[in-house]
Amino acid sequence: MGKQPVRMKAVIYALSPFQQKTVSGLWNDLPSKIHHKVSENWLSATLLLAPVVGVYSYVQHYQEKEKLEHRY
């Protein structure tokens, strides 16, 4: 039994230069999407942002304290 060649079709996907608005849907109405996600998950957002804000304020306070010590 011999092998028979099988013809395969190549499928090529391409975007038309006139239809390249595929990613624009991500940016439409972005502020309301963010507000909706945060309002649904406000507890998770708080637990995510609280340590970041706390560390940032601590670093700012520490840097200000260091500046004052080096002046004298």
PQR file with spaces between the fields and no chain letter, atoms N, CA, C, O and H, PARSE charges and radii, in Angstrom:
ATOM       1  N    MET     1       0.829   -1.172    0.000 -0.4000 1.5000
ATOM       2  CA   MET     1       0.000    0.000    0.000 -0.0000 2.0000
ATOM       3  C    MET     1       0.879    1.243    0.000  0.5500 1.7000
ATOM       4  O    MET     1       1.743    1.405    0.862 -0.5500 1.4000
ATOM       5  N    GLY     2       0.661    2.080   -0.933 -0.4000 1.5000
ATOM       6  CA   GLY     2       1.448    3.305   -1.032 -0.0000 2.0000
ATOM       7  C    GLY     2       0.753    4.466   -0.342  0.5500 1.7000
ATOM       8  O    GLY     2      -0.455    4.447   -0.104 -0.5500 1.4000
ATOM       9  H    GLY     2      -0.041    1.949   -1.633  0.4000 1.0000
ATOM      10  N    LYS     3       1.540    5.459   -0.035 -0.4000 1.5000
ATOM      11  CA   LYS     3       0.970    6.650    0.594 -0.0000 2.0000
ATOM      12  C    LYS     3       0.404    7.549   -0.482  0.5500 1.7000
ATOM      13  O    LYS     3       1.028    7.773   -1.519 -0.5500 1.4000
ATOM      14  H    LYS     3       2.521    5.474   -0.229  0.4000 1.0000
ATOM      15  N    GLN     4      -0.757    8.049   -0.230 -0.4000 1.5000
ATOM      16  CA   GLN     4      -1.378    8.959   -1.178 -0.0000 2.0000
ATOM      17  C    GLN     4      -1.209   10.395   -0.683  0.5500 1.7000
ATOM      18  O    GLN     4      -1.477   10.679    0.485 -0.5500 1.4000
ATOM      19  H    GLN     4      -1.264    7.867    0.612  0.4000 1.0000
ATOM      20  N    PRO     5      -0.779   11.279   -1.532 -0.5600 1.5000
ATOM      21  CA   PRO     5      -0.616   12.672   -1.094  0.2800 2.0000
ATOM      22  C    PRO     5      -1.980   13.299   -0.797  0.5500 1.7000
ATOM      23  O    PRO     5      -2.956   13.086   -1.517 -0.5500 1.4000
ATOM      24  N    VAL     6      -2.012   14.049    0.244 -0.4000 1.5000
ATOM      25  CA   VAL     6      -3.243   14.722    0.655 -0.0000 2.0000
ATOM      26  C    VAL     6      -3.054   16.208    0.424  0.5500 1.7000
ATOM      27  O    VAL     6      -2.077   16.803    0.877 -0.5500 1.4000
ATOM      28  H    VAL     6      -1.219   14.223    0.828  0.4000 1.0000
ATOM      29  N    ARG     7      -3.989   16.790   -0.277 -0.4000 1.5000
ATOM      30  CA   ARG     7      -3.911   18.230   -0.517 -0.0000 2.0000
ATOM      31  C    ARG     7      -4.507   18.966    0.679  0.5500 1.7000
ATOM      32  O    ARG     7      -5.622   18.677    1.115 -0.5500 1.4000
ATOM      33  H    ARG     7      -4.784   16.307   -0.645  0.4000 1.0000
ATOM      34  N    MET     8      -3.751   19.910    1.193 -0.4000 1.5000
ATOM      35  CA   MET     8      -4.241   20.701    2.321 -0.0000 2.0000
ATOM      36  C    MET     8      -4.457   22.129    1.859  0.5500 1.7000
ATOM      37  O    MET     8      -3.704   22.662    1.043 -0.5500 1.4000
ATOM      38  H    MET     8      -2.846   20.145    0.839  0.4000 1.0000
ATOM      39  N    LYS     9      -5.476   22.719    2.387 -0.4000 1.5000
ATOM      40  CA   LYS     9      -5.749   24.119    2.066 -0.0000 2.0000
ATOM      41  C    LYS     9      -5.127   24.990    3.143  0.5500 1.7000
ATOM      42  O    LYS     9      -5.269   24.716    4.335 -0.5500 1.4000
ATOM      43  H    LYS     9      -6.087   22.287    3.050  0.4000 1.0000
ATOM      44  N    ALA    10      -4.459   26.008    2.732 -0.4000 1.5000
ATOM      45  CA   ALA    10      -3.891   26.969    3.682 -0.0000 2.0000
ATOM      46  C    ALA    10      -4.932   28.039    3.962  0.5500 1.7000
ATOM      47  O    ALA    10      -5.512   28.619    3.044 -0.5500 1.4000
ATOM      48  H    ALA    10      -4.343   26.230    1.764  0.4000 1.0000
ATOM      49  N    VAL    11      -5.154   28.285    5.221 -0.4000 1.5000
ATOM      50  CA   VAL    11      -6.110   29.315    5.609 -0.0000 2.0000
ATOM      51  C    VAL    11      -5.317   30.489    6.152  0.5500 1.7000
ATOM      52  O    VAL    11      -4.554   30.356    7.109 -0.5500 1.4000
ATOM      53  H    VAL    11      -4.683   27.813    5.966  0.4000 1.0000
ATOM      54  N    ILE    12      -5.504   31.611    5.542 -0.4000 1.5000
ATOM      55  CA   ILE    12      -4.769   32.807    5.947 -0.0000 2.0000
ATOM      56  C    ILE    12      -5.788   33.834    6.430  0.5500 1.7000
ATOM      57  O    ILE    12      -6.721   34.200    5.715 -0.5500 1.4000
ATOM      58  H    ILE    12      -6.123   31.719    4.764  0.4000 1.0000
ATOM      59  N    TYR    13      -5.585   34.283    7.653 -0.4000 1.5000
ATOM      60  CA   TYR    13      -6.449   35.304    8.214 -0.0000 2.0000
ATOM      61  C    TYR    13      -5.719   36.638    8.136  0.5500 1.7000
ATOM      62  O    TYR    13      -4.553   36.732    8.519 -0.5500 1.4000
ATOM      63  H    TYR    13      -4.827   33.985    8.235  0.4000 1.0000
ATOM      64  N    ALA    14      -6.369   37.626    7.662 -0.4000 1.5000
ATOM      65  CA   ALA    14      -5.775   38.959    7.573 -0.0000 2.0000
ATOM      66  C    ALA    14      -6.854   39.990    7.851  0.5500 1.7000
ATOM      67  O    ALA    14      -8.035   39.778    7.575 -0.5500 1.4000
ATOM      68  H    ALA    14      -7.317   37.550    7.351  0.4000 1.0000
ATOM      69  N    LEU    15      -6.419   41.099    8.399 -0.4000 1.5000
ATOM      70  CA   LEU    15      -7.340   42.200    8.637 -0.0000 2.0000
ATOM      71  C    LEU    15      -7.314   43.143    7.448  0.5500 1.7000
ATOM      72  O    LEU    15      -6.255   43.477    6.916 -0.5500 1.4000
ATOM      73  H    LEU    15      -5.460   41.271    8.623  0.4000 1.0000
ATOM      74  N    SER    16      -8.459   43.548    7.059 -0.4000 1.5000
ATOM      75  CA   SER    16      -8.544   44.537    6.003 -0.0000 2.0000
ATOM      76  C    SER    16      -8.070   45.871    6.562  0.5500 1.7000
ATOM      77  O    SER    16      -8.334   46.171    7.726 -0.5500 1.4000
ATOM      78  H    SER    16      -9.320   43.277    7.491  0.4000 1.0000
ATOM      79  N    PRO    17      -7.384   46.669    5.775 -0.5600 1.5000
ATOM      80  CA   PRO    17      -6.953   47.974    6.288  0.2800 2.0000
ATOM      81  C    PRO    17      -8.138   48.881    6.614  0.5500 1.7000
ATOM      82  O    PRO    17      -7.977   49.892    7.297 -0.5500 1.4000
ATOM      83  N    PHE    18      -9.312   48.526    6.132 -0.4000 1.5000
ATOM      84  CA   PHE    18     -10.494   49.331    6.402 -0.0000 2.0000
ATOM      85  C    PHE    18     -11.251   48.856    7.638  0.5500 1.7000
ATOM      86  O    PHE    18     -12.184   49.525    8.083 -0.5500 1.4000
ATOM      87  H    PHE    18      -9.442   47.705    5.577  0.4000 1.0000
ATOM      88  N    GLN    19     -10.861   47.704    8.203 -0.4000 1.5000
ATOM      89  CA   GLN    19     -11.576   47.151    9.348 -0.0000 2.0000
ATOM      90  C    GLN    19     -10.627   46.850   10.503  0.5500 1.7000
ATOM      91  O    GLN    19     -10.678   45.759   11.071 -0.5500 1.4000
ATOM      92  H    GLN    19     -10.103   47.160    7.841  0.4000 1.0000
ATOM      93  N    GLN    20      -9.773   47.786   10.856 -0.4000 1.5000
ATOM      94  CA   GLN    20      -8.816   47.557   11.935 -0.0000 2.0000
ATOM      95  C    GLN    20      -9.252   48.249   13.216  0.5500 1.7000
ATOM      96  O    GLN    20      -8.421   48.796   13.941 -0.5500 1.4000
ATOM      97  H    GLN    20      -9.732   48.673   10.395  0.4000 1.0000
ATOM      98  N    LYS    21     -10.524   48.232   13.495 -0.4000 1.5000
ATOM      99  CA   LYS    21     -11.029   48.810   14.728 -0.0000 2.0000
ATOM     100  C    LYS    21     -11.336   47.716   15.742  0.5500 1.7000
ATOM     101  O    LYS    21     -12.305   47.826   16.494 -0.5500 1.4000
ATOM     102  H    LYS    21     -11.199   47.788   12.906  0.4000 1.0000
ATOM     103  N    THR    22     -10.531   46.670   15.771 -0.4000 1.5000
ATOM     104  CA   THR    22     -10.811   45.545   16.664 -0.0000 2.0000
ATOM     105  C    THR    22     -10.480   45.874   18.110  0.5500 1.7000
ATOM     106  O    THR    22     -11.168   45.399   19.013 -0.5500 1.4000
ATOM     107  H    THR    22      -9.745   46.581   15.160  0.4000 1.0000
ATOM     108  N    VAL    23      -9.458   46.664   18.355 -0.4000 1.5000
ATOM     109  CA   VAL    23      -9.029   46.949   19.723 -0.0000 2.0000
ATOM     110  C    VAL    23      -9.750   48.166   20.289  0.5500 1.7000
ATOM     111  O    VAL    23      -9.721   48.384   21.500 -0.5500 1.4000
ATOM     112  H    VAL    23      -8.899   47.050   17.621  0.4000 1.0000
ATOM     113  N    SER    24     -10.380   48.940   19.464 -0.4000 1.5000
ATOM     114  CA   SER    24     -11.023   50.155   19.956 -0.0000 2.0000
ATOM     115  C    SER    24     -12.145   49.851   20.938  0.5500 1.7000
ATOM     116  O    SER    24     -12.496   50.710   21.747 -0.5500 1.4000
ATOM     117  H    SER    24     -10.404   48.763   18.480  0.4000 1.0000
ATOM     118  N    GLY    25     -12.715   48.657   20.889 -0.4000 1.5000
ATOM     119  CA   GLY    25     -13.761   48.293   21.830 -0.0000 2.0000
ATOM     120  C    GLY    25     -13.279   48.236   23.263  0.5500 1.7000
ATOM     121  O    GLY    25     -14.076   48.375   24.191 -0.5500 1.4000
ATOM     122  H    GLY    25     -12.430   47.959   20.232  0.4000 1.0000
ATOM     123  N    LEU    26     -11.984   48.034   23.456 -0.4000 1.5000
ATOM     124  CA   LEU    26     -11.429   48.008   24.812 -0.0000 2.0000
ATOM     125  C    LEU    26     -11.439   49.396   25.441  0.5500 1.7000
ATOM     126  O    LEU    26     -11.574   49.523   26.658 -0.5500 1.4000
ATOM     127  H    LEU    26     -11.337   47.922   22.702  0.4000 1.0000
ATOM     128  N    TRP    27     -11.299   50.430   24.630 -0.4000 1.5000
ATOM     129  CA   TRP    27     -11.155   51.784   25.158 -0.0000 2.0000
ATOM     130  C    TRP    27     -12.487   52.538   25.217  0.5500 1.7000
ATOM     131  O    TRP    27     -12.564   53.607   25.823 -0.5500 1.4000
ATOM     132  H    TRP    27     -11.190   50.328   23.641  0.4000 1.0000
ATOM     133  N    ASN    28     -13.511   52.003   24.606 -0.4000 1.5000
ATOM     134  CA   ASN    28     -14.804   52.690   24.631 -0.0000 2.0000
ATOM     135  C    ASN    28     -15.372   52.678   26.040  0.5500 1.7000
ATOM     136  O    ASN    28     -15.490   51.622   26.663 -0.5500 1.4000
ATOM     137  H    ASN    28     -13.449   51.135   24.114  0.4000 1.0000
ATOM     138  N    ASP    29     -15.718   53.838   26.530 -0.4000 1.5000
ATOM     139  CA   ASP    29     -16.377   53.983   27.830 -0.0000 2.0000
ATOM     140  C    ASP    29     -15.561   53.380   28.962  0.5500 1.7000
ATOM     141  O    ASP    29     -16.109   52.727   29.850 -0.5500 1.4000
ATOM     142  H    ASP    29     -15.623   54.696   26.024  0.4000 1.0000
ATOM     143  N    LEU    30     -14.252   53.600   28.931 -0.4000 1.5000
ATOM     144  CA   LEU    30     -13.341   53.018   29.925 -0.0000 2.0000
ATOM     145  C    LEU    30     -13.629   53.495   31.354  0.5500 1.7000
ATOM     146  O    LEU    30     -13.646   52.663   32.261 -0.5500 1.4000
ATOM     147  H    LEU    30     -13.807   54.131   28.210  0.4000 1.0000
ATOM     148  N    PRO    31     -13.857   54.793   31.602 -0.5600 1.5000
ATOM     149  CA   PRO    31     -14.128   55.212   32.992  0.2800 2.0000
ATOM     150  C    PRO    31     -15.345   54.524   33.611  0.5500 1.7000
ATOM     151  O    PRO    31     -15.313   54.156   34.785 -0.5500 1.4000
ATOM     152  N    SER    32     -16.408   54.349   32.842 -0.4000 1.5000
ATOM     153  CA   SER    32     -17.580   53.698   33.431 -0.0000 2.0000
ATOM     154  C    SER    32     -17.337   52.213   33.658  0.5500 1.7000
ATOM     155  O    SER    32     -17.885   51.636   34.598 -0.5500 1.4000
ATOM     156  H    SER    32     -16.434   54.648   31.888  0.4000 1.0000
ATOM     157  N    LYS    33     -16.522   51.583   32.811 -0.4000 1.5000
ATOM     158  CA   LYS    33     -16.177   50.175   33.031 -0.0000 2.0000
ATOM     159  C    LYS    33     -15.373   50.018   34.316  0.5500 1.7000
ATOM     160  O    LYS    33     -15.609   49.097   35.097 -0.5500 1.4000
ATOM     161  H    LYS    33     -16.076   52.052   32.048  0.4000 1.0000
ATOM     162  N    ILE    34     -14.424   50.923   34.528 -0.4000 1.5000
ATOM     163  CA   ILE    34     -13.614   50.869   35.757 -0.0000 2.0000
ATOM     164  C    ILE    34     -14.507   51.121   36.963  0.5500 1.7000
ATOM     165  O    ILE    34     -14.391   50.418   37.967 -0.5500 1.4000
ATOM     166  H    ILE    34     -14.232   51.672   33.893  0.4000 1.0000
ATOM     167  N    HIS    35     -15.392   52.106   36.886 -0.4000 1.5000
ATOM     168  CA   HIS    35     -16.303   52.404   38.000 -0.0000 2.0000
ATOM     169  C    HIS    35     -17.187   51.202   38.307  0.5500 1.7000
ATOM     170  O    HIS    35     -17.424   50.885   39.472 -0.5500 1.4000
ATOM     171  H    HIS    35     -15.486   52.677   36.071  0.4000 1.0000
ATOM     172  N    HIS    36     -17.667   50.543   37.281 -0.4000 1.5000
ATOM     173  CA   HIS    36     -18.533   49.373   37.477 -0.0000 2.0000
ATOM     174  C    HIS    36     -17.768   48.249   38.170  0.5500 1.7000
ATOM     175  O    HIS    36     -18.289   47.626   39.095 -0.5500 1.4000
ATOM     176  H    HIS    36     -17.474   50.801   36.334  0.4000 1.0000
ATOM     177  N    LYS    37     -16.541   47.984   37.733 -0.4000 1.5000
ATOM     178  CA   LYS    37     -15.739   46.922   38.341 -0.0000 2.0000
ATOM     179  C    LYS    37     -15.405   47.245   39.791  0.5500 1.7000
ATOM     180  O    LYS    37     -15.462   46.368   40.653 -0.5500 1.4000
ATOM     181  H    LYS    37     -16.118   48.490   36.981  0.4000 1.0000
ATOM     182  N    VAL    38     -15.056   48.497   40.064 -0.4000 1.5000
ATOM     183  CA   VAL    38     -14.703   48.879   41.438 -0.0000 2.0000
ATOM     184  C    VAL    38     -15.932   48.841   42.329  0.5500 1.7000
ATOM     185  O    VAL    38     -15.848   48.398   43.475 -0.5500 1.4000
ATOM     186  H    VAL    38     -15.009   49.210   39.363  0.4000 1.0000
ATOM     187  N    SER    39     -17.079   49.299   41.821 -0.4000 1.5000
ATOM     188  CA   SER    39     -18.276   49.291   42.655 -0.0000 2.0000
ATOM     189  C    SER    39     -18.750   47.863   42.939  0.5500 1.7000
ATOM     190  O    SER    39     -19.323   47.600   43.997 -0.5500 1.4000
ATOM     191  H    SER    39     -17.147   49.659   40.890  0.4000 1.0000
ATOM     192  N    GLU    40     -18.518   46.950   42.009 -0.4000 1.5000
ATOM     193  CA   GLU    40     -18.856   45.548   42.272 -0.0000 2.0000
ATOM     194  C    GLU    40     -17.908   44.930   43.292  0.5500 1.7000
ATOM     195  O    GLU    40     -18.328   44.134   44.133 -0.5500 1.4000
ATOM     196  H    GLU    40     -18.053   47.163   41.150  0.4000 1.0000
ATOM     197  N    ASN    41     -16.636   45.294   43.219 -0.4000 1.5000
ATOM     198  CA   ASN    41     -15.605   44.665   44.050 -0.0000 2.0000
ATOM     199  C    ASN    41     -14.920   45.703   44.929  0.5500 1.7000
ATOM     200  O    ASN    41     -13.691   45.762   44.962 -0.5500 1.4000
ATOM     201  H    ASN    41     -16.295   45.940   42.537  0.4000 1.0000
ATOM     202  N    TRP    42     -15.688   46.522   45.640 -0.4000 1.5000
ATOM     203  CA   TRP    42     -15.095   47.606   46.408 -0.0000 2.0000
ATOM     204  C    TRP    42     -14.225   47.093   47.544  0.5500 1.7000
ATOM     205  O    TRP    42     -13.224   47.725   47.883 -0.5500 1.4000
ATOM     206  H    TRP    42     -16.687   46.474   45.613  0.4000 1.0000
ATOM     207  N    LEU    43     -14.584   45.959   48.139 -0.4000 1.5000
ATOM     208  CA   LEU    43     -13.772   45.430   49.228 -0.0000 2.0000
ATOM     209  C    LEU    43     -12.415   44.978   48.716  0.5500 1.7000
ATOM     210  O    LEU    43     -11.391   45.261   49.338 -0.5500 1.4000
ATOM     211  H    LEU    43     -15.397   45.446   47.863  0.4000 1.0000
ATOM     212  N    SER    44     -12.397   44.287   47.600 -0.4000 1.5000
ATOM     213  CA   SER    44     -11.124   43.849   47.020 -0.0000 2.0000
ATOM     214  C    SER    44     -10.285   45.039   46.584  0.5500 1.7000
ATOM     215  O    SER    44      -9.065   45.037   46.748 -0.5500 1.4000
ATOM     216  H    SER    44     -13.229   44.057   47.094  0.4000 1.0000
ATOM     217  N    ALA    45     -10.941   46.065   46.023 -0.4000 1.5000
ATOM     218  CA   ALA    45     -10.213   47.257   45.595 -0.0000 2.0000
ATOM     219  C    ALA    45      -9.605   47.973   46.797  0.5500 1.7000
ATOM     220  O    ALA    45      -8.481   48.470   46.723 -0.5500 1.4000
ATOM     221  H    ALA    45     -11.932   46.066   45.890  0.4000 1.0000
ATOM     222  N    THR    46     -10.344   48.025   47.899 -0.4000 1.5000
ATOM     223  CA   THR    46      -9.821   48.659   49.109 -0.0000 2.0000
ATOM     224  C    THR    46      -8.628   47.883   49.655  0.5500 1.7000
ATOM     225  O    THR    46      -7.616   48.471   50.038 -0.5500 1.4000
ATOM     226  H    THR    46     -11.257   47.621   47.958  0.4000 1.0000
ATOM     227  N    LEU    47      -8.756   46.569   49.687 -0.4000 1.5000
ATOM     228  CA   LEU    47      -7.655   45.756   50.202 -0.0000 2.0000
ATOM     229  C    LEU    47      -6.443   45.789   49.275  0.5500 1.7000
ATOM     230  O    LEU    47      -5.320   45.547   49.718 -0.5500 1.4000
ATOM     231  H    LEU    47      -9.578   46.092   49.375  0.4000 1.0000
ATOM     232  N    LEU    48      -6.655   46.083   48.011 -0.4000 1.5000
ATOM     233  CA   LEU    48      -5.538   46.218   47.091 -0.0000 2.0000
ATOM     234  C    LEU    48      -4.875   47.580   47.227  0.5500 1.7000
ATOM     235  O    LEU    48      -3.648   47.676   47.225 -0.5500 1.4000
ATOM     236  H    LEU    48      -7.567   46.280   47.651  0.4000 1.0000
ATOM     237  N    LEU    49      -5.678   48.635   47.345 -0.4000 1.5000
ATOM     238  CA   LEU    49      -5.133   49.986   47.345 -0.0000 2.0000
ATOM     239  C    LEU    49      -4.619   50.437   48.706  0.5500 1.7000
ATOM     240  O    LEU    49      -3.704   51.258   48.761 -0.5500 1.4000
ATOM     241  H    LEU    49      -6.675   48.557   47.346  0.4000 1.0000
ATOM     242  N    ALA    50      -5.167   49.938   49.792 -0.4000 1.5000
ATOM     243  CA   ALA    50      -4.766   50.387   51.123 -0.0000 2.0000
ATOM     244  C    ALA    50      -3.275   50.142   51.395  0.5500 1.7000
ATOM     245  O    ALA    50      -2.606   51.066   51.857 -0.5500 1.4000
ATOM     246  H    ALA    50      -5.911   49.271   49.747  0.4000 1.0000
ATOM     247  N    PRO    51      -2.722   48.964   51.137 -0.5600 1.5000
ATOM     248  CA   PRO    51      -1.280   48.788   51.364  0.2800 2.0000
ATOM     249  C    PRO    51      -0.419   49.671   50.462  0.5500 1.7000
ATOM     250  O    PRO    51       0.631   50.153   50.885 -0.5500 1.4000
ATOM     251  N    VAL    52      -0.854   49.880   49.240 -0.4000 1.5000
ATOM     252  CA   VAL    52      -0.071   50.718   48.323 -0.0000 2.0000
ATOM     253  C    VAL    52      -0.046   52.157   48.817  0.5500 1.7000
ATOM     254  O    VAL    52       1.012   52.787   48.832 -0.5500 1.4000
ATOM     255  H    VAL    52      -1.707   49.489   48.897  0.4000 1.0000
ATOM     256  N    VAL    53      -1.194   52.685   49.222 -0.4000 1.5000
ATOM     257  CA   VAL    53      -1.263   54.049   49.729 -0.0000 2.0000
ATOM     258  C    VAL    53      -0.501   54.159   51.051  0.5500 1.7000
ATOM     259  O    VAL    53       0.171   55.161   51.296 -0.5500 1.4000
ATOM     260  H    VAL    53      -2.054   52.174   49.210  0.4000 1.0000
ATOM     261  N    GLY    54      -0.601   53.147   51.893 -0.4000 1.5000
ATOM     262  CA   GLY    54       0.110   53.164   53.170 -0.0000 2.0000
ATOM     263  C    GLY    54       1.613   53.167   52.988  0.5500 1.7000
ATOM     264  O    GLY    54       2.311   53.937   53.647 -0.5500 1.4000
ATOM     265  H    GLY    54      -1.147   52.333   51.694  0.4000 1.0000
ATOM     266  N    VAL    55       2.115   52.337   52.124 -0.4000 1.5000
ATOM     267  CA   VAL    55       3.561   52.292   51.877 -0.0000 2.0000
ATOM     268  C    VAL    55       4.035   53.600   51.262  0.5500 1.7000
ATOM     269  O    VAL    55       5.093   54.111   51.629 -0.5500 1.4000
ATOM     270  H    VAL    55       1.547   51.712   51.588  0.4000 1.0000
ATOM     271  N    TYR    56       3.259   54.144   50.329 -0.4000 1.5000
ATOM     272  CA   TYR    56       3.643   55.405   49.695 -0.0000 2.0000
ATOM     273  C    TYR    56       3.711   56.536   50.721  0.5500 1.7000
ATOM     274  O    TYR    56       4.662   57.317   50.722 -0.5500 1.4000
ATOM     275  H    TYR    56       2.399   53.729   50.031  0.4000 1.0000
ATOM     276  N    SER    57       2.704   56.624   51.594 -0.4000 1.5000
ATOM     277  CA   SER    57       2.712   57.695   52.592 -0.0000 2.0000
ATOM     278  C    SER    57       3.843   57.491   53.598  0.5500 1.7000
ATOM     279  O    SER    57       4.442   58.467   54.052 -0.5500 1.4000
ATOM     280  H    SER    57       1.932   55.989   51.594  0.4000 1.0000
ATOM     281  N    TYR    58       4.143   56.249   53.952 -0.4000 1.5000
ATOM     282  CA   TYR    58       5.260   55.980   54.857 -0.0000 2.0000
ATOM     283  C    TYR    58       6.581   56.418   54.232  0.5500 1.7000
ATOM     284  O    TYR    58       7.414   57.028   54.901 -0.5500 1.4000
ATOM     285  H    TYR    58       3.657   55.457   53.584  0.4000 1.0000
ATOM     286  N    VAL    59       6.770   56.110   52.962 -0.4000 1.5000
ATOM     287  CA   VAL    59       8.016   56.485   52.281 -0.0000 2.0000
ATOM     288  C    VAL    59       8.133   58.001   52.194  0.5500 1.7000
ATOM     289  O    VAL    59       9.216   58.549   52.397 -0.5500 1.4000
ATOM     290  H    VAL    59       6.093   55.614   52.419  0.4000 1.0000
ATOM     291  N    GLN    60       7.037   58.681   51.896 -0.4000 1.5000
ATOM     292  CA   GLN    60       7.075   60.144   51.839 -0.0000 2.0000
ATOM     293  C    GLN    60       7.436   60.729   53.206  0.5500 1.7000
ATOM     294  O    GLN    60       8.243   61.655   53.295 -0.5500 1.4000
ATOM     295  H    GLN    60       6.157   58.235   51.730  0.4000 1.0000
ATOM     296  N    HIS    61       6.845   60.197   54.251 -0.4000 1.5000
ATOM     297  CA   HIS    61       7.137   60.673   55.602 -0.0000 2.0000
ATOM     298  C    HIS    61       8.594   60.406   55.957  0.5500 1.7000
ATOM     299  O    HIS    61       9.257   61.267   56.536 -0.5500 1.4000
ATOM     300  H    HIS    61       6.189   59.445   54.179  0.4000 1.0000
ATOM     301  N    TYR    62       9.096   59.233   55.621 -0.4000 1.5000
ATOM     302  CA   TYR    62      10.491   58.870   55.928 -0.0000 2.0000
ATOM     303  C    TYR    62      11.459   59.768   55.166  0.5500 1.7000
ATOM     304  O    TYR    62      12.456   60.215   55.731 -0.5500 1.4000
ATOM     305  H    TYR    62       8.557   58.533   55.150  0.4000 1.0000
ATOM     306  N    GLN    63      11.183   60.037   53.902 -0.4000 1.5000
ATOM     307  CA   GLN    63      12.066   60.899   53.123 -0.0000 2.0000
ATOM     308  C    GLN    63      12.070   62.321   53.663  0.5500 1.7000
ATOM     309  O    GLN    63      13.116   62.969   53.697 -0.5500 1.4000
ATOM     310  H    GLN    63      10.372   59.674   53.442  0.4000 1.0000
ATOM     311  N    GLU    64      10.922   62.806   54.080 -0.4000 1.5000
ATOM     312  CA   GLU    64      10.855   64.147   54.664 -0.0000 2.0000
ATOM     313  C    GLU    64      11.638   64.192   55.975  0.5500 1.7000
ATOM     314  O    GLU    64      12.326   65.173   56.257 -0.5500 1.4000
ATOM     315  H    GLU    64      10.072   62.280   54.053  0.4000 1.0000
ATOM     316  N    LYS    65      11.536   63.150   56.761 -0.4000 1.5000
ATOM     317  CA   LYS    65      12.267   63.058   58.029 -0.0000 2.0000
ATOM     318  C    LYS    65      13.778   63.044   57.769  0.5500 1.7000
ATOM     319  O    LYS    65      14.542   63.688   58.487 -0.5500 1.4000
ATOM     320  H    LYS    65      10.978   62.353   56.532  0.4000 1.0000
ATOM     321  N    GLU    66      14.199   62.310   56.741 -0.4000 1.5000
ATOM     322  CA   GLU    66      15.626   62.266   56.390 -0.0000 2.0000
ATOM     323  C    GLU    66      16.139   63.630   55.939  0.5500 1.7000
ATOM     324  O    GLU    66      17.257   64.013   56.282 -0.5500 1.4000
ATOM     325  H    GLU    66      13.578   61.787   56.157  0.4000 1.0000
ATOM     326  N    LYS    67      15.333   64.367   55.172 -0.4000 1.5000
ATOM     327  CA   LYS    67      15.747   65.694   54.713 -0.0000 2.0000
ATOM     328  C    LYS    67      15.941   66.632   55.899  0.5500 1.7000
ATOM     329  O    LYS    67      16.895   67.410   55.938 -0.5500 1.4000
ATOM     330  H    LYS    67      14.425   64.056   54.893  0.4000 1.0000
ATOM     331  N    LEU    68      15.031   66.550   56.862 -0.4000 1.5000
ATOM     332  CA   LEU    68      15.126   67.430   58.028 -0.0000 2.0000
ATOM     333  C    LEU    68      16.345   67.088   58.875  0.5500 1.7000
ATOM     334  O    LEU    68      16.959   67.992   59.443 -0.5500 1.4000
ATOM     335  H    LEU    68      14.256   65.918   56.830  0.4000 1.0000
ATOM     336  N    GLU    69      16.715   65.823   58.980 -0.4000 1.5000
ATOM     337  CA   GLU    69      17.874   65.436   59.775 -0.0000 2.0000
ATOM     338  C    GLU    69      19.181   65.856   59.115  0.5500 1.7000
ATOM     339  O    GLU    69      20.147   66.170   59.810 -0.5500 1.4000
ATOM     340  H    GLU    69      16.216   65.089   58.520  0.4000 1.0000
ATOM     341  N    HIS    70      19.227   65.867   57.802 -0.4000 1.5000
ATOM     342  CA   HIS    70      20.455   66.231   57.112 -0.0000 2.0000
ATOM     343  C    HIS    70      20.664   67.737   57.054  0.5500 1.7000
ATOM     344  O    HIS    70      21.773   68.192   56.773 -0.5500 1.4000
ATOM     345  H    HIS    70      18.443   65.611   57.237  0.4000 1.0000
ATOM     346  N    ARG    71      19.614   68.524   57.315 -0.4000 1.5000
ATOM     347  CA   ARG    71      19.771   69.973   57.335 -0.0000 2.0000
ATOM     348  C    ARG    71      20.592   70.433   58.530  0.5500 1.7000
ATOM     349  O    ARG    71      21.373   71.380   58.428 -0.5500 1.4000
ATOM     350  H    ARG    71      18.713   68.155   57.543  0.4000 1.0000
ATOM     351  N    TYR    72      20.419   69.775   59.639 -0.4000 1.5000
ATOM     352  CA   TYR    72      21.078   70.224   60.877 -0.0000 2.0000
ATOM     353  C    TYR    72      22.377   69.518   61.102  0.5500 1.7000
ATOM     354  O    TYR    72      23.057   69.778   62.095 -0.5500 1.4000
ATOM     355  H    TYR    72      19.785   69.006   59.722  0.4000 1.0000
